Amino acid sequence: MVARPSEQDFKHPVIGPVCEKYFRGVNVVPTEHRMRVLRLIENMTLGTAAVGYRTESMHGAGSPQAQRIMIARQGNLAHKKDLARRIARIDEVSVAAREAAATK
């Protein structure tokens, strides 16, 4: 998402409600949390936290499917999701509410 509104846009009395309306996802996940996660992903892939060897990482040894298998086996993705939530300051209450809603 290249043209994502800033935090200041979301807090603006006129622009904020419009941003909230059009950037909203599912009801159990606050729009602010979605925007924080997108900002984190942007920062990790294109911003100051991005690796300088992105191309080599994507086109290194082995097929993409083999890399997916190894990432799934060794990536500890649940832990990384938890770290991303903490970095993005998404509290556990809303995460638990979302997971509970997903099981209904």
N, CA, C and O atoms as a GROMACS GRO file, in nm:
protein
  416
    1MET      N    1   0.086  -0.116   0.000
    1MET     CA    2   0.000   0.000   0.000
    1MET      C    3   0.091   0.123   0.000
    1MET      O    4   0.148   0.156   0.103
    2VAL      N    5   0.103   0.187  -0.109
    2VAL     CA    6   0.196   0.298  -0.124
    2VAL      C    7   0.139   0.428  -0.069
    2VAL      O    8   0.211   0.505  -0.005
    3ALA      N    9   0.014   0.455  -0.093
    3ALA     CA   10  -0.045   0.583  -0.056
    3ALA      C   11  -0.126   0.573   0.074
    3ALA      O   12  -0.234   0.629   0.085
    4ARG      N   13  -0.072   0.502   0.170
    4ARG     CA   14  -0.142   0.485   0.298
    4ARG      C   15  -0.141   0.616   0.375
    4ARG      O   16  -0.039   0.684   0.378
    5PRO      N   17  -0.253   0.653   0.436
    5PRO     CA   18  -0.258   0.777   0.514
    5PRO      C   19  -0.166   0.769   0.636
    5PRO      O   20  -0.136   0.661   0.686
    6SER      N   21  -0.124   0.883   0.682
    6SER     CA   22  -0.040   0.889   0.800
    6SER      C   23  -0.125   0.883   0.926
    6SER      O   24  -0.248   0.892   0.919
    7GLU      N   25  -0.059   0.869   1.039
    7GLU     CA   26  -0.130   0.871   1.167
    7GLU      C   27  -0.199   1.006   1.186
    7GLU      O   28  -0.310   1.013   1.240
    8GLN      N   29  -0.134   1.111   1.141
    8GLN     CA   30  -0.191   1.245   1.150
    8GLN      C   31  -0.321   1.254   1.068
    8GLN      O   32  -0.417   1.319   1.111
    9ASP      N   33  -0.325   1.189   0.953
    9ASP     CA   34  -0.447   1.187   0.872
    9ASP      C   35  -0.561   1.120   0.947
    9ASP      O   36  -0.674   1.169   0.945
   10PHE      N   37  -0.532   1.008   1.014
   10PHE     CA   38  -0.636   0.936   1.087
   10PHE      C   39  -0.688   1.017   1.205
   10PHE      O   40  -0.804   1.000   1.245
   11LYS      N   41  -0.606   1.104   1.261
   11LYS     CA   42  -0.647   1.184   1.376
   11LYS      C   43  -0.712   1.317   1.336
   11LYS      O   44  -0.763   1.389   1.422
   12HIS      N   45  -0.710   1.350   1.209
   12HIS     CA   46  -0.769   1.475   1.160
   12HIS      C   47  -0.921   1.468   1.174
   12HIS      O   48  -0.981   1.365   1.142
   13PRO      N   49  -0.985   1.576   1.220
   13PRO     CA   50  -1.130   1.572   1.242
   13PRO      C   51  -1.214   1.551   1.116
   13PRO      O   52  -1.323   1.495   1.124
   14VAL      N   53  -1.165   1.594   1.001
   14VAL     CA   54  -1.241   1.577   0.876
   14VAL      C   55  -1.193   1.454   0.798
   14VAL      O   56  -1.273   1.372   0.755
   15ILE      N   57  -1.063   1.444   0.781
   15ILE     CA   58  -1.006   1.335   0.701
   15ILE      C   59  -1.011   1.202   0.776
   15ILE      O   60  -1.027   1.097   0.714
   16GLY      N   61  -0.997   1.206   0.907
   16GLY     CA   62  -0.992   1.084   0.988
   16GLY      C   63  -1.108   0.988   0.966
   16GLY      O   64  -1.085   0.870   0.940
   17PRO      N   65  -1.233   1.035   0.976
   17PRO     CA   66  -1.346   0.944   0.954
   17PRO      C   67  -1.349   0.883   0.813
   17PRO      O   68  -1.391   0.769   0.795
   18VAL      N   69  -1.304   0.959   0.714
   18VAL     CA   70  -1.299   0.908   0.576
   18VAL      C   71  -1.194   0.797   0.566
   18VAL      O   72  -1.219   0.692   0.508
   19CYS      N   73  -1.077   0.821   0.624
   19CYS     CA   74  -0.970   0.720   0.625
   19CYS      C   75  -1.019   0.594   0.697
   19CYS      O   76  -0.998   0.482   0.650
   20GLU      N   77  -1.082   0.613   0.811
   20GLU     CA   78  -1.134   0.500   0.889
   20GLU      C   79  -1.234   0.418   0.806
   20GLU      O   80  -1.232   0.295   0.809
   21LYS      N   81  -1.320   0.487   0.734
   21LYS     CA   82  -1.421   0.420   0.654
   21LYS      C   83  -1.359   0.334   0.543
   21LYS      O   84  -1.399   0.219   0.523
   22TYR      N   85  -1.263   0.390   0.470
   22TYR     CA   86  -1.212   0.322   0.352
   22TYR      C   87  -1.093   0.229   0.379
   22TYR      O   88  -1.057   0.149   0.292
   23PHE      N   89  -1.032   0.238   0.494
   23PHE     CA   90  -0.919   0.150   0.525
   23PHE      C   91  -0.955   0.044   0.627
   23PHE      O   92  -0.869  -0.032   0.670
   24ARG      N   93  -1.081   0.038   0.665
   24ARG     CA   94  -1.129  -0.059   0.763
   24ARG      C   95  -1.129  -0.198   0.702
   24ARG      O   96  -1.158  -0.215   0.583
   25GLY      N   97  -1.097  -0.296   0.784
   25GLY     CA   98  -1.104  -0.436   0.742
   25GLY      C   99  -1.218  -0.502   0.818
   25GLY      O  100  -1.328  -0.449   0.824
   26VAL      N  101  -1.190  -0.618   0.875
   26VAL     CA  102  -1.291  -0.687   0.955
   26VAL      C  103  -1.317  -0.608   1.082
   26VAL      O  104  -1.229  -0.536   1.131
   27ASN      N  105  -1.436  -0.620   1.136
   27ASN     CA  106  -1.475  -0.539   1.251
   27ASN      C  107  -1.396  -0.566   1.378
   27ASN      O  108  -1.384  -0.477   1.462
   28VAL      N  109  -1.343  -0.687   1.394
   28VAL     CA  110  -1.274  -0.720   1.519
   28VAL      C  111  -1.130  -0.670   1.523
   28VAL      O  112  -1.066  -0.676   1.628
   29VAL      N  113  -1.079  -0.622   1.410
   29VAL     CA  114  -0.942  -0.570   1.406
   29VAL      C  115  -0.948  -0.420   1.381
   29VAL      O  116  -0.996  -0.376   1.277
   30PRO      N  117  -0.901  -0.340   1.478
   30PRO     CA  118  -0.903  -0.195   1.459
   30PRO      C  119  -0.820  -0.153   1.337
   30PRO      O  120  -0.715  -0.210   1.308
   31THR      N  121  -0.869  -0.053   1.267
   31THR     CA  122  -0.799  -0.003   1.148
   31THR      C  123  -0.658   0.042   1.184
   31THR      O  124  -0.565   0.022   1.106
   32GLU      N  125  -0.642   0.103   1.300
   32GLU     CA  126  -0.509   0.147   1.343
   32GLU      C  127  -0.412   0.030   1.349
   32GLU      O  128  -0.296   0.045   1.310
   33HIS      N  129  -0.457  -0.085   1.397
   33HIS     CA  130  -0.369  -0.203   1.404
   33HIS      C  131  -0.329  -0.249   1.264
   33HIS      O  132  -0.213  -0.285   1.241
   34ARG      N  133  -0.424  -0.249   1.172
   34ARG     CA  134  -0.392  -0.287   1.034
   34ARG      C  135  -0.288  -0.193   0.976
   34ARG      O  136  -0.193  -0.238   0.910
   35MET      N  137  -0.304  -0.063   0.999
   35MET     CA  138  -0.210   0.035   0.946
   35MET      C  139  -0.072   0.018   1.009
   35MET      O  140   0.030   0.034   0.941
   36ARG      N  141  -0.067  -0.014   1.139
   36ARG     CA  142   0.062  -0.035   1.205
   36ARG      C  143   0.135  -0.155   1.147
   36ARG      O  144   0.256  -0.150   1.127
   37VAL      N  145   0.062  -0.262   1.122
   37VAL     CA  146   0.124  -0.381   1.064
   37VAL      C  147   0.173  -0.351   0.922
   37VAL      O  148   0.283  -0.392   0.885
   38LEU      N  149   0.094  -0.279   0.844
   38LEU     CA  150   0.139  -0.242   0.709
   38LEU      C  151   0.263  -0.153   0.714
   38LEU      O  152   0.354  -0.169   0.633
   39ARG      N  153   0.267  -0.061   0.810
   39ARG     CA  154   0.385   0.025   0.825
   39ARG      C  155   0.507  -0.059   0.864
   39ARG      O  156   0.618  -0.034   0.815
   40LEU      N  157   0.488  -0.157   0.952
   40LEU     CA  158   0.598  -0.246   0.991
   40LEU      C  159   0.650  -0.324   0.871
   40LEU      O  160   0.771  -0.333   0.850
   41ILE      N  161   0.558  -0.380   0.792
   41ILE     CA  162   0.599  -0.456   0.674
   41ILE      C  163   0.672  -0.365   0.576
   41ILE      O  164   0.775  -0.403   0.519
   42GLU      N  165   0.620  -0.246   0.557
   42GLU     CA  166   0.685  -0.150   0.467
   42GLU      C  167   0.827  -0.120   0.515
   42GLU      O  168   0.921  -0.117   0.436
   43ASN      N  169   0.842  -0.096   0.644
   43ASN     CA  170   0.972  -0.064   0.699
   43ASN      C  171   1.070  -0.180   0.685
   43ASN      O  172   1.187  -0.159   0.656
   44MET      N  173   1.021  -0.302   0.706
   44MET     CA  174   1.109  -0.419   0.698
   44MET      C  175   1.147  -0.455   0.555
   44MET      O  176   1.251  -0.516   0.532
   45THR      N  177   1.064  -0.418   0.458
   45THR     CA  178   1.092  -0.457   0.320
   45THR      C  179   1.148  -0.346   0.233
   45THR      O  180   1.223  -0.372   0.140
   46LEU      N  181   1.113  -0.221   0.264
   46LEU     CA  182   1.158  -0.110   0.181
   46LEU      C  183   1.227   0.000   0.260
   46LEU      O  184   1.302   0.080   0.203
   47GLY      N  185   1.203   0.006   0.389
   47GLY     CA  186   1.251   0.118   0.470
   47GLY      C  187   1.387   0.095   0.533
   47GLY      O  188   1.470   0.020   0.482
   48THR      N  189   1.407   0.161   0.646
   48THR     CA  190   1.537   0.159   0.712
   48THR      C  191   1.575   0.022   0.768
   48THR      O  192   1.693  -0.006   0.786
   49ALA      N  193   1.477  -0.063   0.794
   49ALA     CA  194   1.507  -0.196   0.848
   49ALA      C  195   1.522  -0.302   0.739
   49ALA      O  196   1.546  -0.419   0.769
   50ALA      N  197   1.508  -0.262   0.613
   50ALA     CA  198   1.514  -0.357   0.503
   50ALA      C  199   1.658  -0.406   0.484
   50ALA      O  200   1.755  -0.333   0.504
   51VAL      N  201   1.668  -0.531   0.444
   51VAL     CA  202   1.799  -0.588   0.418
   51VAL      C  203   1.852  -0.538   0.285
   51VAL      O  204   1.775  -0.514   0.192
   52GLY      N  205   1.982  -0.523   0.276
   52GLY     CA  206   2.042  -0.474   0.152
   52GLY      C  207   2.056  -0.580   0.047
   52GLY      O  208   2.087  -0.550  -0.068
   53TYR      N  209   2.032  -0.705   0.083
   53TYR     CA  210   2.048  -0.814  -0.012
   53TYR      C  211   1.914  -0.879  -0.044
   53TYR      O  212   1.906  -1.001  -0.057
   54ARG      N  213   1.810  -0.799  -0.057
   54ARG     CA  214   1.675  -0.849  -0.084
   54ARG      C  215   1.670  -0.939  -0.207
   54ARG      O  216   1.610  -1.046  -0.203
   55THR      N  217   1.734  -0.897  -0.316
   55THR     CA  218   1.729  -0.974  -0.439
   55THR      C  219   1.791  -1.111  -0.420
   55THR      O  220   1.737  -1.212  -0.465
   56GLU      N  221   1.907  -1.115  -0.353
   56GLU     CA  222   1.973  -1.243  -0.330
   56GLU      C  223   1.890  -1.331  -0.238
   56GLU      O  224   1.889  -1.453  -0.253
   57SER      N  225   1.819  -1.270  -0.143
   57SER     CA  226   1.736  -1.348  -0.052
   57SER      C  227   1.621  -1.414  -0.127
   57SER      O  228   1.582  -1.526  -0.096
   58MET      N  229   1.567  -1.344  -0.225
   58MET     CA  230   1.454  -1.398  -0.299
   58MET      C  231   1.498  -1.499  -0.405
   58MET      O  232   1.422  -1.591  -0.437
   59HIS      N  233   1.618  -1.485  -0.458
   59HIS     CA  234   1.661  -1.570  -0.568
   59HIS      C  235   1.785  -1.650  -0.533
   59HIS      O  236   1.870  -1.676  -0.619
   60GLY      N  237   1.797  -1.690  -0.408
   60GLY     CA  238   1.913  -1.767  -0.364
   60GLY      C  239   1.903  -1.912  -0.408
   60GLY      O  240   1.847  -1.943  -0.512
   61ALA      N  241   1.959  -1.998  -0.326
   61ALA     CA  242   1.963  -2.140  -0.360
   61ALA      C  243   1.827  -2.206  -0.342
   61ALA      O  244   1.755  -2.175  -0.247
   62GLY      N  245   1.792  -2.294  -0.432
   62GLY     CA  246   1.670  -2.373  -0.418
   62GLY      C  247   1.548  -2.305  -0.475
   62GLY      O  248   1.547  -2.186  -0.505
   63SER      N  249   1.445  -2.386  -0.487
   63SER     CA  250   1.319  -2.335  -0.542
   63SER      C  251   1.244  -2.256  -0.435
   63SER      O  252   1.267  -2.276  -0.316
   64PRO      N  253   1.155  -2.168  -0.475
   64PRO     CA  254   1.074  -2.095  -0.378
   64PRO      C  255   0.993  -2.188  -0.287
   64PRO      O  256   0.975  -2.159  -0.169
   65GLN      N  257   0.943  -2.300  -0.342
   65GLN     CA  258   0.864  -2.393  -0.260
   65GLN      C  259   0.952  -2.457  -0.153
   65GLN      O  260   0.909  -2.474  -0.039
   66ALA      N  261   1.075  -2.493  -0.188
   66ALA     CA  262   1.167  -2.550  -0.089
   66ALA      C  263   1.197  -2.448   0.021
   66ALA      O  264   1.207  -2.484   0.138
   67GLN      N  265   1.210  -2.323  -0.017
   67GLN     CA  266   1.234  -2.219   0.083
   67GLN      C  267   1.112  -2.204   0.175
   67GLN      O  268   1.128  -2.186   0.295
   68ARG      N  269   0.992  -2.211   0.118
   68ARG     CA  270   0.870  -2.202   0.200
   68ARG      C  271   0.864  -2.316   0.301
   68ARG      O  272   0.827  -2.295   0.417
   69ILE      N  273   0.900  -2.434   0.257
   69ILE     CA  274   0.899  -2.551   0.346
   69ILE      C  275   0.996  -2.531   0.461
   69ILE      O  276   0.962  -2.556   0.576
   70MET      N  277   1.117  -2.485   0.430
   70MET     CA  278   1.217  -2.465   0.535
   70MET      C  279   1.178  -2.352   0.629
   70MET      O  280   1.200  -2.361   0.750
   71ILE      N  281   1.121  -2.246   0.576
   71ILE     CA  282   1.075  -2.136   0.661
   71ILE      C  283   0.965  -2.186   0.755
   71ILE      O  284   0.965  -2.154   0.874
   72ALA      N  285   0.872  -2.265   0.701
   72ALA     CA  286   0.764  -2.320   0.785
   72ALA      C  287   0.820  -2.411   0.893
   72ALA      O  288   0.770  -2.410   1.006
   73ARG      N  289   0.922  -2.489   0.861
   73ARG     CA  290   0.980  -2.582   0.959
   73ARG      C  291   1.062  -2.509   1.066
   73ARG      O  292   1.052  -2.542   1.184
   74GLN      N  293   1.142  -2.412   1.025
   74GLN     CA  294   1.239  -2.354   1.116
   74GLN      C  295   1.212  -2.208   1.151
   74GLN      O  296   1.284  -2.149   1.231
   75GLY      N  297   1.109  -2.151   1.094
   75GLY     CA  298   1.088  -2.007   1.110
   75GLY      C  299   1.027  -1.963   1.241
   75GLY      O  300   1.035  -1.845   1.274
   76ASN      N  301   0.967  -2.054   1.317
   76ASN     CA  302   0.900  -2.018   1.442
   76ASN      C  303   0.807  -1.899   1.418
   76ASN      O  304   0.818  -1.795   1.483
   77LEU      N  305   0.717  -1.916   1.321
   77LEU     CA  306   0.632  -1.807   1.276
   77LEU      C  307   0.539  -1.753   1.384
   77LEU      O  308   0.510  -1.634   1.387
   78ALA      N  309   0.492  -1.840   1.474
   78ALA     CA  310   0.404  -1.794   1.582
   78ALA      C  311   0.477  -1.692   1.669
   78ALA      O  312   0.420  -1.590   1.709
   79HIS      N  313   0.602  -1.721   1.698
   79HIS     CA  314   0.683  -1.628   1.779
   79HIS      C  315   0.706  -1.497   1.704
   79HIS      O  316   0.698  -1.389   1.762
   80LYS      N  317   0.732  -1.506   1.575
   80LYS     CA  318   0.756  -1.385   1.495
   80LYS      C  319   0.628  -1.301   1.484
   80LYS      O  320   0.635  -1.178   1.482
   81LYS      N  321   0.512  -1.367   1.476
   81LYS     CA  322   0.385  -1.293   1.476
   81LYS      C  323   0.368  -1.218   1.607
   81LYS      O  324   0.326  -1.103   1.609
   82ASP      N  325   0.402  -1.285   1.717
   82ASP     CA  326   0.393  -1.221   1.848
   82ASP      C  327   0.487  -1.101   1.856
   82ASP      O  328   0.449  -0.996   1.908
   83LEU      N  329   0.609  -1.116   1.806
   83LEU     CA  330   0.703  -1.004   1.805
   83LEU      C  331   0.651  -0.888   1.720
   83LEU      O  332   0.662  -0.772   1.760
   84ALA      N  333   0.593  -0.920   1.605
   84ALA     CA  334   0.538  -0.815   1.519
   84ALA      C  335   0.425  -0.741   1.590
   84ALA      O  336   0.415  -0.619   1.579
   85ARG      N  337   0.340  -0.815   1.662
   85ARG     CA  338   0.232  -0.750   1.738
   85ARG      C  339   0.289  -0.656   1.843
   85ARG      O  340   0.238  -0.545   1.862
   86ARG      N  341   0.395  -0.701   1.912
   86ARG     CA  342   0.454  -0.616   2.015
   86ARG      C  343   0.521  -0.494   1.955
   86ARG      O  344   0.508  -0.384   2.008
   87ILE      N  345   0.591  -0.512   1.844
   87ILE     CA  346   0.657  -0.399   1.778
   87ILE      C  347   0.553  -0.298   1.730
   87ILE      O  348   0.573  -0.178   1.742
   88ALA      N  349   0.442  -0.348   1.676
   88ALA     CA  350   0.335  -0.262   1.626
   88ALA      C  351   0.243  -0.213   1.738
   88ALA      O  352   0.147  -0.140   1.712
   89ARG      N  353   0.271  -0.254   1.859
   89ARG     CA  354   0.193  -0.216   1.977
   89ARG      C  355   0.046  -0.255   1.965
   89ARG      O  356  -0.044  -0.177   1.997
   90ILE      N  357   0.023  -0.376   1.918
   90ILE     CA  358  -0.113  -0.430   1.911
   90ILE      C  359  -0.132  -0.513   2.036
   90ILE      O  360  -0.064  -0.614   2.056
   91ASP      N  361  -0.224  -0.471   2.122
   91ASP     CA  362  -0.240  -0.537   2.250
   91ASP      C  363  -0.302  -0.675   2.236
   91ASP      O  364  -0.370  -0.706   2.139
   92GLU      N  365  -0.277  -0.757   2.336
   92GLU     CA  366  -0.321  -0.895   2.334
   92GLU      C  367  -0.472  -0.908   2.346
   92GLU      O  368  -0.529  -1.008   2.301
   93VAL      N  369  -0.539  -0.811   2.405
   93VAL     CA  370  -0.684  -0.818   2.420
   93VAL      C  371  -0.751  -0.819   2.284
   93VAL      O  372  -0.840  -0.901   2.259
   94SER      N  373  -0.708  -0.729   2.195
   94SER     CA  374  -0.771  -0.725   2.064
   94SER      C  375  -0.734  -0.848   1.982
   94SER      O  376  -0.814  -0.894   1.901
   95VAL      N  377  -0.614  -0.901   2.002
   95VAL     CA  378  -0.572  -1.022   1.931
   95VAL      C  379  -0.659  -1.140   1.977
   95VAL      O  380  -0.705  -1.219   1.895
   96ALA      N  381  -0.682  -1.150   2.109
   96ALA     CA  382  -0.765  -1.258   2.161
   96ALA      C  383  -0.909  -1.244   2.111
   96ALA      O  384  -0.973  -1.345   2.080
   97ALA      N  385  -0.960  -1.122   2.103
   97ALA     CA  386  -1.096  -1.100   2.054
   97ALA      C  387  -1.106  -1.140   1.907
   97ALA      O  388  -1.205  -1.201   1.866
   98ARG      N  389  -1.006  -1.107   1.828
   98ARG     CA  390  -1.007  -1.143   1.687
   98ARG      C  391  -1.004  -1.294   1.669
   98ARG      O  392  -1.077  -1.350   1.588
   99GLU      N  393  -0.916  -1.361   1.748
   99GLU     CA  394  -0.907  -1.507   1.737
   99GLU      C  395  -1.036  -1.575   1.782
   99GLU      O  396  -1.077  -1.675   1.724
  100ALA      N  397  -1.099  -1.520   1.886
  100ALA     CA  398  -1.226  -1.576   1.932
  100ALA      C  399  -1.334  -1.558   1.826
  100ALA      O  400  -1.415  -1.648   1.805
  101ALA      N  401  -1.335  -1.443   1.761
  101ALA     CA  402  -1.435  -1.418   1.656
  101ALA      C  403  -1.412  -1.507   1.536
  101ALA      O  404  -1.507  -1.547   1.468
  102ALA      N  405  -1.287  -1.539   1.509
  102ALA     CA  406  -1.255  -1.624   1.394
  102ALA      C  407  -1.302  -1.768   1.414
  102ALA      O  408  -1.330  -1.838   1.317
  103THR      N  409  -1.311  -1.812   1.540
  103THR     CA  410  -1.352  -1.949   1.567
  103THR      C  411  -1.503  -1.966   1.570
  103THR      O  412  -1.553  -2.078   1.572
  104LYS      N  413  -1.578  -1.854   1.569
  104LYS     CA  414  -1.725  -1.863   1.573
  104LYS      C  415  -1.783  -1.894   1.438
  104LYS      O  416  -1.905  -1.905   1.423
   0.00000   0.00000   0.00000
